[in-house]
Each structure stands twice: as C-alpha cells, then as structure tokens.
Amino acid sequence: MDLHQRFVQLGIQRKNLTRQLQALLPEIFKQEIFKKHGCMTIYEYAWKFAGFSKNLVEKIMRTSKHLKNKPTYPIARALNF
C-alpha cells in the first residue's frame, strides 16, 4: 500500500470514529457521565476528551433532541457527517 492509500484509509477510519463519538454524546449527557470525570458541562467533557467545539456539541444535542421520539436513526447521519 502506498503512502497516499494509507493516508486515505486513515482518514476514513477517523471519520468513522468521530461519528461514533458523536453518537455517544447524548447518552453521556443523559447519564451525566461528564460530571463523574471532573467536567462541569458536556461542552468541557467533549472538548477535553474528543476535541469537539461548543458549536458541534450544540448541533449534536439539538439533533438528538429532535430525534428523541423518532424511530432509531443514527445521530451522526442526521448531522450529515
């Protein structure tokens, strides 16, 4: 595998991991797991452990709220990532 192919492959893996992290965030908020790890807010937790900006966290949480009573649908897809 050449260097370019490896780079592209890692980029795809990174995107998939980011989507998985985003999908976990609403449940982390609901269970208040962020407090158990020394963070005052979900924003602080997301920044500290995943590097997510406040705007991204707000988008994830807003989307999660809108999908709450809908059939199961991955949040990351709704966010168009």
C-alpha positions as CSV (number, residue, x, y, z in Angstrom):
1,M,0.0,0.0,0.0
2,D,1.4,3.3,-1.0
3,L,1.6,6.4,1.3
4,H,-1.4,8.1,-0.3
5,Q,-3.7,5.0,0.1
6,R,-2.7,4.7,3.7
7,F,-3.5,8.3,4.3
8,V,-6.9,8.0,2.7
9,Q,-7.6,4.8,4.7
10,L,-6.7,6.5,8.0
11,G,-8.9,9.5,7.0
12,I,-11.9,7.2,6.6
13,Q,-11.2,5.5,9.9
14,R,-11.0,8.9,11.6
15,K,-14.4,9.9,10.2
16,N,-16.0,6.7,11.4
17,L,-14.5,7.1,14.9
18,T,-15.7,10.7,15.0
19,R,-19.2,9.6,14.1
20,Q,-19.2,7.0,16.8
21,L,-18.1,9.6,19.4
22,Q,-20.8,12.0,18.3
23,A,-23.4,9.3,18.6
24,L,-22.4,8.6,22.2
25,L,-22.5,12.2,23.4
26,P,-26.3,12.5,24.1
27,E,-26.3,9.4,26.3
28,I,-23.2,10.7,28.1
29,F,-25.1,13.8,28.8
30,K,-28.3,12.0,29.9
31,Q,-26.4,9.8,32.3
32,E,-24.3,12.8,33.5
33,I,-21.1,10.8,32.9
34,F,-19.2,14.0,32.2
35,K,-19.6,15.0,35.9
36,K,-18.0,11.8,37.0
37,H,-14.9,12.7,35.1
38,G,-14.4,16.1,36.6
39,C,-16.2,18.2,34.0
40,M,-18.8,20.8,34.8
41,T,-20.5,20.7,31.4
42,I,-20.9,18.4,28.5
43,Y,-19.1,21.0,26.4
44,E,-16.0,20.8,28.6
45,Y,-16.1,17.0,28.5
46,A,-16.5,16.9,24.7
47,W,-13.6,19.3,24.3
48,K,-11.3,17.6,26.8
49,F,-11.8,14.1,25.6
50,A,-12.7,14.4,21.9
51,G,-11.7,17.9,20.8
52,F,-15.3,18.8,19.9
53,S,-16.1,22.5,19.7
54,K,-19.0,24.0,21.6
55,N,-20.9,24.6,18.3
56,L,-20.5,20.9,17.3
57,V,-21.8,19.8,20.7
58,E,-24.8,22.1,20.4
59,K,-25.5,20.7,17.0
60,I,-25.3,17.1,18.2
61,M,-27.5,17.8,21.3
62,R,-30.1,19.8,19.2
63,T,-30.3,17.0,16.7
64,S,-30.6,14.4,19.4
65,K,-33.5,16.3,20.9
66,H,-35.3,16.4,17.6
67,L,-34.8,12.7,17.1
68,K,-35.8,11.7,20.6
69,N,-39.3,10.4,19.7
70,K,-38.4,9.2,16.2
71,P,-37.6,5.7,15.2
72,T,-33.9,4.8,15.9
73,Y,-31.8,6.8,13.5
74,P,-28.0,7.3,13.9
75,I,-27.4,10.9,15.0
76,A,-24.2,11.2,13.0
77,R,-26.2,10.6,9.8
78,A,-28.7,13.2,10.7
79,L,-25.9,15.6,11.3
80,N,-24.7,14.9,7.8
81,F,-21.2,13.8,8.7
